[in-house]
Amino acid sequence: MRPFFPSLSRVTSPEEIHAHRYWIAVTVTLAAMLELLDTSIVNVAIPHMMGTFGATIDEIAWVSTGYVVANVIVLPISGWLSSFCGRRNYFALSILVFTLSSFFCGNATSLGGLVFWRIVQGLGGGGLIATANATLYEVFTPKEAAQSIAIFGLGIMVGPTLGPTVGGWITDTYAWPWIFYINLPLGALALVAALMVVPESRYGQRAARIDWQGLLLLAAGIGCLQILLERGERQDWFESREIVAYALTSSVALIVFVWHELRCEHPIVDLHILRDSQFSISLIFTFLLGAAMYSTVFVLPVYLQTLLGYNAWETGMVILPGAISSGVTMALMGKIVTTYRLDLRLFIVMGAAIFGWSMWQHGQFTTLSGEGDFFWPLVWRGVGLGMIFIPLNNLSFANLQPQHIANGSGFYNLTRQLGGSVGIAASATAFVQLQTIMRGELLHHVSRYSPETVERLAKLKALFLSHGVPSTLADQKALFLLNQQVAKQAAMLSFERLFLCFGIALLIALPLMLLMTRTQFTRGGAPVEG
């Protein structure tokens, strides 16, 4: 296919590609990290956007929802698009679309315009992760695959973690459009680097025609599923006709999509790779890993900001040591997996155990916890996830043929993304329900007839009276403050239960490791036994 862009690349021969492999890894990781950063960077700027456009919370939510929906639609077809356009063309075009749409997001003068350009931005960004992953598996030798995934995994971990911190600092220091403008220089750098060093795939096979039916069915099925997960908790789930409509549309579209793709001569998503049992099993674990990873990133800032009063920057500084420990662990894992032929399943088991231990420590947090209490639990969380990430990647792709890596990468990253969406939606719903339950249990012990409650109210009333508050008003303020304290403790107990559930989720998935082999990644479907 004729290139979309000038032939700036000086990296063409296998020898040159191997010599530039680390530059390639840094380039594709930078692009992927930009995409992941934008999944969370806008969240802290939502109130400012509401003020600018006079939007309600439901209306402004489409700024985030539109981006994520576009992402998940593109992820599973990124392998097909990479083959159809050429990997270098598709990767560069994705960066260009992402960067240009970032400019238009910042320049938006209406809510509709902002949502539109966020969707376009998501379409561009969705191709970056899967294409980056597939590129790394091809340009690095089988023995070096773990090192490449360590570099890539650092971007996967750091991007979502830094999003709220960077977004909060930019919004407070400048204005919300700058959370999009920051992508312009970084996107331009990634684009030039991609044109210079990212090579074409040796295994790309252009389809004879475009599977429009499959594309439309996939967009409807995955899109409605993601919208359901994004809006379900706010709409009270299946009590809402809107959510029921999304569920029915998604179910029907995905069922018809599977039936169509299995019969189609040139499918837009090759479902036959799911015949590889190792890959299919890994998708289940990847789904749970995404749920645990993204849910903790979602719940911890809510705890820090609502109960402890941290701002976005302080929250980011608390979370940062965990991201660093994850990166260091992945670098070490890359070296260990490359140097020693060990059973990779053991590292996953150890990582899940460490993550579970970290979540148990998270479950000991209180409303009086300080930064010193958070450091080691978050470091251990990063270590646990870092120990899982690289071995699971290697095991997942161990048996796939080279021409199926791009398609498998789209599936793999889509599954992790959906796992995160399900985990966040489930966490938000569970938190609301747990708060109600915990509040009810606490109120059993807080009664006007309880001596402890009477004593507590008397002390609170005395406190208000000492500040000159009239007696009748002091009674009301004492009751109000006691109610606030009960609500705060109910929320704290709910956070504790959620953290424990995150740890258990990965631990109960460990029996899946028995169904996987001790293979390590190699190309051409000839695994190296550990």
N, C-alpha and C positions, 0 to 999 in steps of 0.2 A: 504494500500500500504506500502511496506517495506520502512523504512526511508532511505534517501540518506546520512544522517549524524548520528553520534553517539547520543544516547539519553542523552544529557547533561541536558535536562530540568528537573527542580525540581518543576515545576508548572504544576500540572495536574488536581487536583480536582477543582470544582467550587469555593470552599472557598479560595483555594490558588490563583486561577486566580483573584478573586476579591481583595484579599489582595495585590497582586502585580500589580494591574491595572495601577498605575501611572508609575511604572517602564516599563511596557509594552508600555504605551503611549509615554514615552521619547524615548524608543528604536525604535519604528516604525517611530516616527517623525524625529529622527536623520537620519535614512535611507532615508526617503522621502526628507528631506532637502538637503542631499548630491546629490540626483538625480536632484532636481530643481536647485541647485547651478551650476551644470554642464551644464545646458541649456544656461547659460549666461556667465559663467566664461571664456570661450575661446574667446569671442568676442574681448576683448582688446588685446589678444595675436596674433590675426590674422596677423598683419603686420610682426611680428617676425617669424611666421611660413612661411609666403610668402618668406622671406629672406632665411630661412633655406632650403626650398625645391625648390626655384626658381619658384614658382607657381603664376599664375594670380589670380585676385580677384574671377573670376568665378570658378576656380579650387579649391581654398582654401575654398570657401563657402560650399563645400560638407562636410567639417569637422563639421560644425554646422547643415547643412541640414540632413546629414545621421543620426546624433544622434536623432534629433527631429522626423524624419520619423519613425525610429525604435520605438521610444517612443509611437507614436500615433497608431501604428499597434498593439502593445502589450496591450495597455490600455483596449480596449473593450473585449479582450479575457482573461484578468487576472483572472476574476471570474471563468471561465472554467478551466484554468490552476491550480488555487488554489484548486479547487475540485478534479481535476485529480491527482495532485501530493501530495495533502495534504498541508494545508495552511502553516504550519511551514516549511515543506520541500521547498515549492515554494518560500517563503519569504527569507529563508536562501540561497537558490540557486541563487536567483536574486541578493542578496548582494554579493555573491561570484563572480558571473559573472561580476558584475559592478566593483568590486574592482580589480580583476585580469586584466580585459581589460583596466583599468586605468593605470596599470603598463606598459602594452604593448603599450598604446597610448604614454606615455612618452618616451618609448624606440624606437618608430617608426623611421626607417631610410629612409622612402620614403613617399610621399604623399598618394599613394595607400594604404600602410600599415596603416597609421594614420586614413584614412577614414574607412577602414575595421574595425579596432578596435573601432572606435567611434560608428559604427553601432552596434557592439556586446555590447558595453557599454550601448547604448540606449535600446537594447533588455533586458538587465539586469535591468536597471533603470526603464523601463516602468512598471514593475510589482510591484514596491515598493509603489507607491502612492495609487493605488486602493486597494491593499492588506492591507496597513496600515489603510486606511479609514474603510474598512470592519471589520478589527480586532477590532478597537476601538468601533464600534457600538455593537459588540458582548460582549466584556469583561466588558464594563461599563453598569450599570443598566440604564433603560430608564430615570430615574430622573437625572442621572449623564452624560447623553450623551452630553449635551451642554459643560460640563467641558472638556470632552475628545476632542471634536472638537476645543475648544479654544486652547488646546496645539498643536493639529495637524495644525490648521490654522496659528499659529505663524510661523511654519516651512514653510508653503505654501507662506506666505508673505515675510519672511526674506530671504529665499533661492535666489529667482530671484533678490532681491534688493542688496544683498551683493556680488553677482557674479562678476559684473564688478569691484567693489572696491577691493575685495580679489585678483581677477585675475590681476588687474593692479599692485598691490603692489608686488605680487609674481614675476610677469614678470620683473618688474623694479629692484627688489632686487636680484633675482636669475636668472632663465631662464624659458622659457615657458614650458618645460617638468614638472616643479614642480607644475603647476596647476593641473596635473594629479596625481603626486606622493603624493600630500596632501591627496588624497582619501584613500591611503593605510592604515595608522594607524586608521583613522576614520572608514573606512570600516571594518577593522578587529575588532574594538571595537563593531560596530553594529552587526557583524556576531556572535560574542561570546554571546552578550547580547540577540540576537534573539533566539539562540539555548537554552539559559537558561530560558527565560521567556515567549516567544511568544507561546501560546497554539495552539493546533489543533482546527479547527472549528467543532462545534457540528452539523453543518447543511450541511457539504460537501457531495455531491453526485457524485461519480465518474461515468463518462459517459461510456457506453458500448463500444463505438468506437470513433475514432477521425474523426471529420468532416473536411476532407482535402479540399474538394471543397469549403466549406465556408471559411476556413482559407486562401486559395489562393485568393479567390475573395475579401475578406476583405483587405488583404495585398495590392493587386493591387489598390483597390478603395481608401482606406485611404492613402496609400503611395503616389499615384499620386496626390491626392488632396493636401497633405502637400507640396510636391515638387512644385506644381503649385503656392501655396501661398508663398513659400520661394523664388522662382525664378521669379515670375511674373513681378514684378516691374522692375527688371534689364533687362528682355527680352522684355519689352514694351508690356506685356500682350498678348492679342490675335492677335497682329500683328506678333507674332512669331509662326512658325509652331510647335516648341517644346511645347509651352504652350497649343496650340490647341490640340495636341496629348495627353498631360496629362489630359486635361479637358474631352475629349471624353472617354479615357480609364477609368478615375475615374467614370464618369457618368454611363457608361455601366456596369462596375464591381459592383458598389454599387446597382444599380437597380436589377441586377441578384442575388446579394448577399441577398437582402431582400426577393426576391421571393423564393430563395433556402432555407433560414433559416426558413421561415414560413411553408415550406413543409417538412423540415427535422425532423426525429424522435428524433435525438440527436444533436441539433444545437450547434455550438461552441459559439454563442451569442443568448441568449433567448430574442427575440424581443417582446415576449408577455407581458413583464413588462411595455411596453409602453401603454398598455391598462389602466393603472393607470393614470387617467387624471392629478392628482396632480403632479405625477413624471414627466409626459411629459411637463406640463406647466413650471415646475421648470427648465427643461433643456433649455427652451428658455431664461429664465432670467439668468441662469448660463452662457449661451453663451455670452450674452451681458455684464455680469459682467466680464468674462474673457477678452473680447475685451477692456473694459474700464480699467481694472486693468493692463494688460500687455502693452497696448498702452501707458499709461502714463509713465510706467517704461521705455519704449523704447524712447519716444519723449523727455522727460525731460533731460536725459543725452545728447542727441544730441544738444538741445538748450544750455545747460550749457557749453558744450565743443566746439561747433562751433562758437557761438556768444560771449560767455563770456571768453573763453580760459581756462576753468577749466580742470585739469587732472583727471584721473580715481579716484584717492584717494580723491581729493577735492569733486568730484561729489558724491561719496559714502557718505561722511560726511554730505553733504547737504540733501541727501535722507534719511539717517539713522533715524532722528527724526520721520519721517512719519511711518517707519517700527515699531519703538518702540511704538508710539501711537496706531498703529493698534493692536499690541500684548496686550497692556494694556486694550484696549477697548474690545478685544475678551475675555480676562480673566474676566472682569466685566460682559460682556454679558453672559458668561457661568454661573456665579453666579446668575445673575438675572433670566435667563431662568430656572435654576434649582430650585430656591426658589419660584418664583411667576408664577402662571398660567396666563400669559398675552397673548394677541393676537400677535403672532409673526410677523404678516404682518405689524403691526404698526412700529416695529423696522426697517423693510426693507424700508418702506416709509421714515422714519426719516433718515436712513442711506443714501438713494439715494438723499434726499434733501441736506444733509450735503456734500455729495460728489459733487453734482451740485454746491453748494456754493463755495466749494474749487476750482472747475474748473473755475468758474467765476473769482476768485481771481488769478488763474494761468493766465487767459486771460488778467490780468492787468500788467503782467511782461513786462519789457522793456530791451533794450540793456544796460541800466545803473543800472539794479536791482542788489542788493547785497544779501549776505547771510541772513541778517535780513529780507529782503522782502520775502524770501522763507520759513522761519520757520513755520509760522502759517498756510499758505495754505497747506503745506505738512502734518502738524499735523492734520488738518481737513480732508484731504484726507484719512489718516490712520484711523481716527475715523469713517468716513462714511463707508469705506470698512469693518472695524471691526464690525460695527453694522449690516451689511448685511450678513456676512459670516455664522455665527452660526445659526440664524433663518432660512436662506435659506436652509442650510444643514438639519436641523430638519424637515422642511416642506417637503423637497424633499423625504425623506425616511420614512415619517410618516406612510404610508399605505402599505409598502412593507413587504411581509412575510420574516422571517429570512433567509430562504434558497435563497432568491433573492437579499439580501443585497450586496453580493460580485459582482454579475452581474450588479446591479444598480450602485455600486460605480465605476466600470469601465466606464459605460456610462457617469456618472456624470463628472468624471475627464477628460474623452476624450472631452466632450462638452466644458468644460472650456478651455482646451488646444487648441481646434480648434477655439474657440472664440478669444483667444489671438492671434493665427496665422492670422486669418482673420483681426483682429483689427490692428495688426502691418503692414500687407500687405496693407490694406486700408489707414493707416496713411502715409506710405511711398509714396504711389501713390498720395494721396491727397496733401501732402506737396509739391511735385514737381509741381503739377498743380496749387496750390494756389500761389506758388512763381512766376510762369509765369504771373498769373492774377494780383497779387499785384504789380509786377514790371511794368507791362503795365500801371496800374493806376497811379503809382508814376511818370512814365516817361511823362505822360500827363502834369505834373506840373513842369517837369525839361526840359527846352528847352533853346537853346542858345539865344532865343529872350525874355526869361522871365527875368525881372529885378532882381528877387531874385537869379536866377541861375547865371546870369552874375556877381552879387556881390559876390556870394559864390566862383565862379571860380577865381575871382580876389584875394580874400583873400587867397585861397589855393596856387595860383601862387606866391603871395607875400611871403608866408611861405617858399616855395621852393627856391625862389630867395635869401631869407635871409640866406639860408644855402649854398649858392654858386652854385646853379644849374643854368646852362645856360637858357636863356629865352625860346628858342624853346622847350627844354626838360622839362622845368617847366610847359609849357602849357599841354604837354602830360601827365605829372605826375598828374597835377590837374584834368584833365579829368578822368584819371584812378582812382584816389582816390574818385572822386564824384560818379563814376560808382560803386565802391565798397561799398560806403555808401548807395546807392540806393538798391543794392543787399542785404545788411545787414538789412535794414529796411523792405524790401519785405519778407525776411525770418522771421523776428520778427512778422510781421503781420500774416504770415501763421501759426506760432506757436500759436499765440493768438486764431485764428479761430479753430485750432485743439483742443485746450484745452476746448473751449466752446462746441464743438461737443461731446467730451467724456462725459461731464456732462449731455448734453441733451439726449444721448443714453440711460442712465439708467432711466431718468425721464419719457421718453415716454413709457418705459416698465412697469411702475407702474400699469396701468390698469389690467395687468395680475394677480395682487394680488386679484382682485375681483373674479377671477375664482378658487382661492384656498381657502381651508377651514381653520379654526382657530386651526387646529390640532397641537399637539406637538408629538414628536417622542415617540413611544413605540414599543415593539416587538410583532410580531405575527399578525400585521394588525389590532390591536385594539387601535386606536389613543385615546389620552387623550384630551378632548376638553378644549381649553384654557379659 
